[in-house]
Amino acid sequence: MRTDGQSLRWLVQKWFGSAPARGIRVTRTIPVKSKPFRGVCVETTQSDRDLVIFFFRHDDGSWSVLPPSARRPMFSVCV
C-alpha cells in the first residue's frame, strides 16, 4: 500500500473509517534515543474490540504505518 505524502488525518480516516463507533484517541509518543521514530498511536473501540494502529512520521513529512528505513552510513567519491 502506497501512502506517500498523505496526511495523518487521511490515513486515520482510511484505516478507521470516517465515523468510528466511540471516537478516536490519539496519543503522542516521545522518541527514544535507541529508537528515533516519531509517531503517534491512534486508538478506538469498534464492535466491542479495541483497534490500535501506530503511525510513523517520515523525514519528508509524510505518515505511514511502516517505520522509516534505518539510516545507513554513506560515502561518496569525488573524482
C-alpha positions in Angstrom: 0.0 0.0 0.0 1.4 3.4 -1.0 0.7 6.3 1.2 3.5 8.7 0.1 2.7 12.3 1.0 -0.6 11.5 2.8 -1.6 13.4 5.8 -2.2 11.8 9.2 -5.9 12.7 9.1 -6.3 11.0 5.7 -4.6 7.8 6.9 -6.7 7.7 10.1 -9.9 8.0 8.1 -8.7 5.3 5.7 -7.8 2.8 8.5 -10.6 3.6 11.0 -13.4 4.9 8.8 -14.9 8.3 8.8 -17.3 7.6 11.8 -15.9 5.2 14.4 -18.4 4.0 17.0 -16.8 5.5 20.1 -14.4 8.2 18.8 -10.7 8.2 18.2 -8.0 8.8 20.8 -4.5 10.0 19.6 -1.5 9.5 21.9 1.7 11.2 21.0 4.9 9.3 21.6 8.3 10.6 22.7 11.2 9.5 20.6 13.8 7.4 22.5 17.5 7.6 21.5 17.6 3.8 20.8 14.5 4.1 18.5 14.4 7.5 16.9 11.0 7.0 15.4 8.5 9.9 15.5 4.9 8.9 15.5 1.5 8.6 17.2 -0.6 5.8 18.5 -4.3 6.0 17.4 -6.9 4.0 19.3 -10.6 3.4 19.0 -13.2 0.8 20.1 -15.4 -0.8 17.4 -17.9 -3.6 17.9 -16.6 -4.3 21.5 -13.0 -4.7 20.3 -10.1 -2.3 20.6 -8.3 -1.2 17.4 -4.9 0.4 17.8 -2.6 1.5 15.0 0.8 3.2 15.2 1.6 5.8 12.5 5.2 6.7 11.8 6.3 10.2 10.6 9.0 10.1 7.9 11.7 12.8 7.3 9.8 14.1 4.3 6.8 14.9 6.5 4.6 12.0 5.2 2.9 9.5 7.5 2.8 5.7 7.1 2.0 2.5 9.1 5.5 1.4 8.2 8.5 2.7 10.1 11.1 4.8 8.2 14.0 2.8 6.9 17.1 2.9 9.0 19.8 5.4 8.1 22.9 3.8 7.0 26.4 5.3 6.7 27.1 6.6 3.2 30.2 7.9 1.5 30.8 9.4 -1.9 33.8 9.5 -4.1 34.8 12.8 -5.8 37.0 12.4 -8.9 
